[in-house]
């Protein structure tokens, strides 16, 4: 079963982050949508994006990938940094 974890929005474009447990590991996935009002003024969602939506869509993706990069960096950097004055001349 997938659980919605968070929503990232830029203007009318948003992404929902989902987590699913698979083989004992948490897998993340994302769904994207655009919200708009129809002719009657009711809010609707679409999964199609026009050229004018691309800057907001790219910014939403950038926010997701920036967070993923920070998490990956934290997982890779398990060893403490070398203390200052470690004998390396540069």
Long-range contacts (C-beta under 8 A, 24 or more apart in sequence): 2-29, 8-60, 8-63, 8-64, 9-60, 10-56, 10-57, 10-59, 10-60, 10-63, 11-56, 12-36, 12-53, 12-56, 13-49, 13-53, 13-56, 13-57, 13-60, 14-60, 15-60, 15-61, 15-64, 17-64, 30-64, 32-57, 32-60
